[in-house]
Amino acid sequence: MFGPVLKEARLAAEMTQEQLSYASGVDRTYISELENNPDKSPSLDVVFRLAEALGVKAWELIRRVEEQ
């Protein structure tokens, strides 16, 4: 699931959902939905935008999802 990975990366970057939203251009409510709804999956474009804002590579986020 992407949500726990996203939340872990966001907290490691010491960002709030609001800060991540501003940095990535992804709506804060959508970030919240991704983090809290296990059935929600982001598009590839959103993964890249979030990863860039978090200062990590998109493949790293995806690898973490695969390892769960």
N, CA, C and O atoms as a GROMACS GRO file, in nm:
protein
  272
    1MET      N    1   0.084  -0.119   0.000
    1MET     CA    2   0.000   0.000   0.000
    1MET      C    3   0.088   0.125   0.000
    1MET      O    4   0.190   0.131   0.069
    2PHE      N    5   0.047   0.222  -0.077
    2PHE     CA    6   0.126   0.343  -0.093
    2PHE      C    7   0.114   0.436   0.028
    2PHE      O    8   0.211   0.505   0.061
    3GLY      N    9   0.000   0.440   0.092
    3GLY     CA   10  -0.025   0.535   0.200
    3GLY      C   11   0.076   0.535   0.312
    3GLY      O   12   0.130   0.641   0.345
    4PRO      N   13   0.104   0.420   0.373
    4PRO     CA   14   0.202   0.418   0.481
    4PRO      C   15   0.342   0.462   0.436
    4PRO      O   16   0.415   0.526   0.512
    5VAL      N   17   0.378   0.427   0.314
    5VAL     CA   18   0.508   0.466   0.260
    5VAL      C   19   0.513   0.618   0.243
    5VAL      O   20   0.613   0.681   0.277
    6LEU      N   21   0.408   0.674   0.191
    6LEU     CA   22   0.401   0.819   0.173
    6LEU      C   23   0.410   0.890   0.308
    6LEU      O   24   0.486   0.986   0.324
    7LYS      N   25   0.333   0.844   0.402
    7LYS     CA   26   0.333   0.909   0.534
    7LYS      C   27   0.469   0.900   0.600
    7LYS      O   28   0.517   0.997   0.657
    8GLU      N   29   0.533   0.784   0.592
    8GLU     CA   30   0.666   0.766   0.650
    8GLU      C   31   0.766   0.860   0.584
    8GLU      O   32   0.847   0.923   0.653
    9ALA      N   33   0.762   0.872   0.453
    9ALA     CA   34   0.854   0.961   0.381
    9ALA      C   35   0.826   1.107   0.414
    9ALA      O   36   0.919   1.187   0.428
   10ARG      N   37   0.700   1.142   0.428
   10ARG     CA   38   0.662   1.280   0.461
   10ARG      C   39   0.711   1.316   0.601
   10ARG      O   40   0.767   1.424   0.621
   11LEU      N   41   0.692   1.227   0.697
   11LEU     CA   42   0.737   1.253   0.833
   11LEU      C   43   0.889   1.257   0.841
   11LEU      O   44   0.945   1.337   0.916
   12ALA      N   45   0.957   1.171   0.765
   12ALA     CA   46   1.104   1.172   0.761
   12ALA      C   47   1.156   1.304   0.704
   12ALA      O   48   1.262   1.352   0.743
   13ALA      N   49   1.080   1.362   0.612
   13ALA     CA   50   1.116   1.492   0.554
   13ALA      C   51   1.072   1.608   0.642
   13ALA      O   52   1.094   1.724   0.609
   14GLU      N   53   1.010   1.574   0.755
   14GLU     CA   54   0.960   1.673   0.851
   14GLU      C   55   0.866   1.775   0.784
   14GLU      O   56   0.879   1.896   0.800
   15MET      N   57   0.771   1.719   0.708
   15MET     CA   58   0.673   1.802   0.638
   15MET      C   59   0.533   1.769   0.686
   15MET      O   60   0.502   1.655   0.719
   16THR      N   61   0.449   1.871   0.689
   16THR     CA   62   0.307   1.848   0.713
   16THR      C   63   0.243   1.814   0.579
   16THR      O   64   0.305   1.831   0.474
   17GLN      N   65   0.120   1.767   0.583
   17GLN     CA   66   0.048   1.743   0.458
   17GLN      C   67   0.034   1.874   0.380
   17GLN      O   68   0.043   1.874   0.257
   18GLU      N   69   0.012   1.982   0.450
   18GLU     CA   70  -0.002   2.113   0.386
   18GLU      C   71   0.127   2.154   0.315
   18GLU      O   72   0.124   2.204   0.202
   19GLN      N   73   0.239   2.134   0.380
   19GLN     CA   74   0.367   2.168   0.318
   19GLN      C   75   0.395   2.081   0.196
   19GLN      O   76   0.443   2.130   0.094
   20LEU      N   77   0.364   1.953   0.207
   20LEU     CA   78   0.383   1.862   0.094
   20LEU      C   79   0.291   1.901  -0.021
   20LEU      O   80   0.330   1.896  -0.138
   21SER      N   81   0.170   1.939   0.012
   21SER     CA   82   0.075   1.982  -0.089
   21SER      C   83   0.129   2.102  -0.167
   21SER      O   84   0.125   2.105  -0.290
   22TYR      N   85   0.178   2.200  -0.094
   22TYR     CA   86   0.231   2.320  -0.157
   22TYR      C   87   0.353   2.288  -0.244
   22TYR      O   88   0.364   2.338  -0.356
   23ALA      N   89   0.443   2.204  -0.192
   23ALA     CA   90   0.567   2.172  -0.263
   23ALA      C   91   0.543   2.086  -0.388
   23ALA      O   92   0.618   2.094  -0.485
   24SER      N   93   0.439   2.003  -0.383
   24SER     CA   94   0.415   1.908  -0.493
   24SER      C   95   0.306   1.952  -0.589
   24SER      O   96   0.299   1.904  -0.702
   25GLY      N   97   0.222   2.044  -0.544
   25GLY     CA   98   0.108   2.083  -0.627
   25GLY      C   99  -0.005   1.981  -0.623
   25GLY      O  100  -0.094   1.983  -0.707
   26VAL      N  101   0.000   1.892  -0.526
   26VAL     CA  102  -0.105   1.790  -0.508
   26VAL      C  103  -0.194   1.837  -0.393
   26VAL      O  104  -0.144   1.875  -0.287
   27ASP      N  105  -0.324   1.834  -0.413
   27ASP     CA  106  -0.418   1.882  -0.312
   27ASP      C  107  -0.398   1.810  -0.178
   27ASP      O  108  -0.379   1.689  -0.175
   28ARG      N  109  -0.403   1.886  -0.068
   28ARG     CA  110  -0.382   1.828   0.064
   28ARG      C  111  -0.483   1.720   0.097
   28ARG      O  112  -0.448   1.619   0.159
   29THR      N  113  -0.607   1.739   0.056
   29THR     CA  114  -0.708   1.637   0.086
   29THR      C  115  -0.677   1.507   0.012
   29THR      O  116  -0.708   1.399   0.062
   30TYR      N  117  -0.618   1.516  -0.106
   30TYR     CA  118  -0.581   1.396  -0.180
   30TYR      C  119  -0.463   1.326  -0.111
   30TYR      O  120  -0.460   1.203  -0.104
   31ILE      N  121  -0.368   1.404  -0.060
   31ILE     CA  122  -0.256   1.346   0.015
   31ILE      C  123  -0.310   1.272   0.138
   31ILE      O  124  -0.267   1.161   0.167
   32SER      N  125  -0.403   1.334   0.208
   32SER     CA  126  -0.466   1.270   0.324
   32SER      C  127  -0.536   1.141   0.284
   32SER      O  128  -0.526   1.039   0.352
   33GLU      N  129  -0.606   1.146   0.173
   33GLU     CA  130  -0.677   1.028   0.124
   33GLU      C  131  -0.578   0.916   0.091
   33GLU      O  132  -0.602   0.800   0.123
   34LEU      N  133  -0.467   0.951   0.026
   34LEU     CA  134  -0.366   0.851  -0.007
   34LEU      C  135  -0.309   0.788   0.120
   34LEU      O  136  -0.290   0.666   0.126
   35GLU      N  137  -0.282   0.870   0.221
   35GLU     CA  138  -0.222   0.819   0.343
   35GLU      C  139  -0.318   0.734   0.426
   35GLU      O  140  -0.275   0.644   0.497
   36ASN      N  141  -0.447   0.762   0.417
   36ASN     CA  142  -0.543   0.697   0.507
   36ASN      C  143  -0.637   0.596   0.443
   36ASN      O  144  -0.707   0.524   0.515
   37ASN      N  145  -0.640   0.589   0.311
   37ASN     CA  146  -0.730   0.496   0.244
   37ASN      C  147  -0.649   0.390   0.171
   37ASN      O  148  -0.587   0.421   0.069
   38PRO      N  149  -0.648   0.267   0.220
   38PRO     CA  150  -0.566   0.162   0.159
   38PRO      C  151  -0.607   0.128   0.016
   38PRO      O  152  -0.529   0.066  -0.057
   39ASP      N  153  -0.726   0.165  -0.024
   39ASP     CA  154  -0.772   0.136  -0.160
   39ASP      C  155  -0.731   0.243  -0.260
   39ASP      O  156  -0.754   0.228  -0.380
   40LYS      N  157  -0.672   0.352  -0.212
   40LYS     CA  158  -0.637   0.464  -0.299
   40LYS      C  159  -0.494   0.448  -0.350
   40LYS      O  160  -0.402   0.422  -0.273
   41SER      N  161  -0.478   0.462  -0.481
   41SER     CA  162  -0.347   0.455  -0.544
   41SER      C  163  -0.327   0.578  -0.631
   41SER      O  164  -0.417   0.618  -0.705
   42PRO      N  165  -0.208   0.639  -0.623
   42PRO     CA  166  -0.182   0.758  -0.703
   42PRO      C  167  -0.144   0.723  -0.846
   42PRO      O  168  -0.100   0.612  -0.875
   43SER      N  169  -0.161   0.820  -0.936
   43SER     CA  170  -0.113   0.802  -1.072
   43SER      C  171   0.040   0.814  -1.070
   43SER      O  172   0.098   0.860  -0.972
   44LEU      N  173   0.103   0.773  -1.177
   44LEU     CA  174   0.247   0.781  -1.187
   44LEU      C  175   0.294   0.927  -1.179
   44LEU      O  176   0.396   0.956  -1.118
   45ASP      N  177   0.219   1.016  -1.240
   45ASP     CA  178   0.251   1.159  -1.235
   45ASP      C  179   0.253   1.208  -1.090
   45ASP      O  180   0.344   1.280  -1.051
   46VAL      N  181   0.155   1.170  -1.013
   46VAL     CA  182   0.147   1.211  -0.872
   46VAL      C  183   0.263   1.152  -0.793
   46VAL      O  184   0.319   1.220  -0.707
   47VAL      N  185   0.300   1.028  -0.818
   47VAL     CA  186   0.414   0.966  -0.749
   47VAL      C  187   0.539   1.049  -0.774
   47VAL      O  188   0.614   1.078  -0.680
   48PHE      N  189   0.563   1.087  -0.899
   48PHE     CA  190   0.680   1.167  -0.932
   48PHE      C  191   0.677   1.304  -0.865
   48PHE      O  192   0.779   1.350  -0.815
   49ARG      N  193   0.562   1.368  -0.863
   49ARG     CA  194   0.550   1.500  -0.800
   49ARG      C  195   0.574   1.492  -0.650
   49ARG      O  196   0.643   1.577  -0.593
   50LEU      N  197   0.516   1.392  -0.585
   50LEU     CA  198   0.535   1.375  -0.442
   50LEU      C  199   0.681   1.342  -0.410
   50LEU      O  200   0.738   1.398  -0.316
   51ALA      N  201   0.740   1.253  -0.486
   51ALA     CA  202   0.879   1.213  -0.462
   51ALA      C  203   0.972   1.334  -0.474
   51ALA      O  204   1.059   1.353  -0.390
   52GLU      N  205   0.954   1.412  -0.577
   52GLU     CA  206   1.039   1.530  -0.595
   52GLU      C  207   1.025   1.626  -0.477
   52GLU      O  208   1.125   1.677  -0.426
   53ALA      N  209   0.903   1.649  -0.434
   53ALA     CA  210   0.879   1.740  -0.320
   53ALA      C  211   0.939   1.684  -0.191
   53ALA      O  212   0.981   1.761  -0.104
   54LEU      N  213   0.944   1.552  -0.178
   54LEU     CA  214   0.999   1.489  -0.058
   54LEU      C  215   1.151   1.473  -0.065
   54LEU      O  216   1.215   1.438   0.034
   55GLY      N  217   1.207   1.498  -0.182
   55GLY     CA  218   1.352   1.484  -0.198
   55GLY      C  219   1.400   1.342  -0.210
   55GLY      O  220   1.513   1.310  -0.174
   56VAL      N  221   1.313   1.256  -0.262
   56VAL     CA  222   1.350   1.116  -0.285
   56VAL      C  223   1.318   1.081  -0.431
   56VAL      O  224   1.246   1.154  -0.499
   57LYS      N  225   1.373   0.971  -0.476
   57LYS     CA  226   1.344   0.924  -0.611
   57LYS      C  227   1.212   0.847  -0.611
   57LYS      O  228   1.179   0.779  -0.514
   58ALA      N  229   1.138   0.858  -0.719
   58ALA     CA  230   1.010   0.788  -0.730
   58ALA      C  231   1.029   0.637  -0.715
   58ALA      O  232   0.947   0.570  -0.652
   59TRP      N  233   1.137   0.584  -0.774
   59TRP     CA  234   1.160   0.440  -0.764
   59TRP      C  235   1.180   0.396  -0.620
   59TRP      O  236   1.147   0.283  -0.584
   60GLU      N  237   1.234   0.486  -0.536
   60GLU     CA  238   1.256   0.452  -0.396
   60GLU      C  239   1.121   0.435  -0.324
   60GLU      O  240   1.104   0.342  -0.245
   61LEU      N  241   1.026   0.523  -0.352
   61LEU     CA  242   0.893   0.508  -0.292
   61LEU      C  243   0.828   0.378  -0.337
   61LEU      O  244   0.770   0.305  -0.257
   62ILE      N  245   0.839   0.349  -0.466
   62ILE     CA  246   0.778   0.227  -0.521
   62ILE      C  247   0.846   0.103  -0.464
   62ILE      O  248   0.779   0.004  -0.434
   63ARG      N  249   0.979   0.108  -0.447
   63ARG     CA  250   1.051  -0.005  -0.387
   63ARG      C  251   1.002  -0.032  -0.246
   63ARG      O  252   0.984  -0.148  -0.206
   64ARG      N  253   0.979   0.074  -0.171
   64ARG     CA  254   0.930   0.059  -0.034
   64ARG      C  255   0.791  -0.005  -0.031
   64ARG      O  256   0.759  -0.084   0.058
   65VAL      N  257   0.709   0.029  -0.129
   65VAL     CA  258   0.575  -0.032  -0.138
   65VAL      C  259   0.590  -0.181  -0.168
   65VAL      O  260   0.521  -0.263  -0.108
   66GLU      N  261   0.680  -0.214  -0.260
   66GLU     CA  262   0.699  -0.355  -0.295
   66GLU      C  263   0.751  -0.438  -0.178
   66GLU      O  264   0.722  -0.557  -0.168
   67GLU      N  265   0.828  -0.376  -0.090
   67GLU     CA  266   0.887  -0.449   0.023
   67GLU      C  267   0.789  -0.475   0.136
   67GLU      O  268   0.819  -0.552   0.227
   68GLN      N  269   0.675  -0.412   0.132
   68GLN     CA  270   0.576  -0.431   0.240
   68GLN      C  271   0.513  -0.567   0.229
   68GLN      O  272   0.427  -0.602   0.311
   0.00000   0.00000   0.00000
